[in-house]
Amino acid sequence: MKRVIAIAFLIALLVVSVSCGTVRRASSEPLGQAELDGYARDHFFNEGVKQYNDGNYDAAMDLMSRSLDYDTASAATCYNLAQYYMSLNDRALVEKYSDVARNLLLRAVRLEPDNYWYRRLLALGYLRQNRHQDAIDQYEEIVRRFPGRTDVLITLASLYDETGDYEKELHVLKRYGTLEDVADELKLQRFVCYLQMGELDSAYYESDDPAEVIELLMNTTKDIIEKAETQIDKARCRSLLDITMNFCDVVSRHEPHLLAPYTQKSLAYFWMGDNDKAIEMLGLGLRSVRTDADRASIYNMRGDFYHTIGDTERMYADYDTTLMYDPDNINVLNNYAYYLSVEGRELERALRMSSRTLESEPLYSTYLDTYAWILFKMKRYREALGYMEKALRYLDADNPEIYEHYGDVLFMCGEKEKAIENWHKAVQFNGASPTLDRKIREQKYIE
């Protein structure tokens, strides 16, 4: 059958030649079988490529298979046919023919071992099958045969990272950095490798800004902790947290005056529920930092910790010290003023502090709410109402506390219906004050 197809194809070529007016002398020797098979192979190959480019994938695969029948040693045909199998739209079919495609590519690579594209597609096929070590072996061979292909080095580095072989990843990154003259741009990747390997001093030397790196690590750890669901995830979180805290110690050893290691490690202890160590770490920071700004940051943080654990007097003491070092710290001024108003103490002082925050940021809804609440506690309800309405105008996100405060102020101004409406809004936005449900149920303001 193949012989008949090949002869028919040859006759067709002769007819076309004659119709174009070209007179050719007939050969005295008939074409051999090998030549006929070669014509058929090339015809089916070219037609297969054309059909594939036109989007006729079934026809392309059939034609390419027929081309391979005529020449099983054609690396190009093996490669193209494998590519067609791997690009099928149906994922189930891709999986079904994955072994066929791989064997075709292995044959192509054996036939032409120095062809970059054959090896690259074979490596990609291994990746699709999650055969990472086989993919790594192919990429390593590509790098050996084509040392200038830096794109392969990046892929290889990524694979070593996925498999946890950080030492080999570092080696590949070094080669890439040298070839592309981008060694400095790869410092962060090298830093992560050293961190994972536990070589924290080497990691320190790869970090241009240790404080920024520590903060990034801690924020990443916090995100992972919050999303952890399984015991494995939680164990991984704890491992990452331990690494981050150990890195804080290394940075403190190299730069004892740097603020970030103390504050970030203190935060880690706080997340772990070890309040004593969190506060102890901040005390160590106070003995080590050098600037008033850093001291103010530590006192501010410690004051916030004391507020969280309910130690009000120590909170106020640390806020006072913060303001001594940083008199214009509007965050502390706002919190200090608000906490005083909640307790109903030193309201005139609280109002003065709150007014300074509005001088700095007059359209910030949180500061407007604090100022209004102090006025409310001073029974200056109409003034409070004006500031509450302004706070709502500039509110950039739903805030149940502000809606509840607005309801409280409205009620004391005699607008009961609107007050209840805003208490309901506070509930809608997950408000959880101790008295909110009672206010709605009893339809009155409750301290």
Salt bridges, closest charged atoms under 4 A:
ASP42 OD1 - ARG41 NE 2.97
ASP54 OD2 - LYS50 NZ 3.34
ASP71 OD2 - ARG41 NH1 2.94
ASP99 OD1 - ARG102 NH1 2.75
ASP114 OD1 - ARG145 NH1 2.37
ASP134 OD2 - ARG131 NE 2.80
GLU141 OE2 - ARG144 NH2 2.51
GLU141 OE2 - ARG145 NE 2.71
ASP151 OD2 - ARG149 NH2 3.32
GLU162 OE1 - HIS132 NE2 3.45
ASP165 OD2 - LYS168 NZ 3.93
ASP201 OD1 - ARG253 NH2 2.71
ASP201 OD1 - HIS254 NE2 2.79
GLU206 OE1 - ARG190 NH2 3.06
ASP208 OD1 - LYS187 NZ 2.66
ASP233 OD1 - ARG236 NH1 2.96
ASP242 OD1 - ARG238 NE 2.94
ASP249 OD1 - LYS265 NZ 2.66
ASP292 OD1 - ARG295 NH1 3.13
ASP311 OD2 - ARG314 NE 3.57
GLU313 OE2 - ARG345 NH1 3.32
ASP318 OD2 - ARG302 NE 2.72
ASP320 OD1 - ARG349 NH2 2.97
ASP328 OD1 - ARG356 NH2 3.20
GLU343 OE1 - ARG345 NH1 3.27
GLU346 OE2 - ARG345 NH2 3.80
GLU346 OE1 - ARG349 NH1 3.26
ASP369 OD1 - HIS405 ND1 2.93
GLU383 OE2 - ARG380 NE 2.89
GLU404 OE2 - LYS439 NZ 2.73
ASP408 OD1 - LYS439 NZ 2.94
GLU415 OE1 - LYS418 NZ 3.89
GLU442 OE2 - ARG438 NE 3.24
GLU442 OE1 - LYS444 NZ 3.87
GLU447 OE1 - LYS377 NZ 3.56
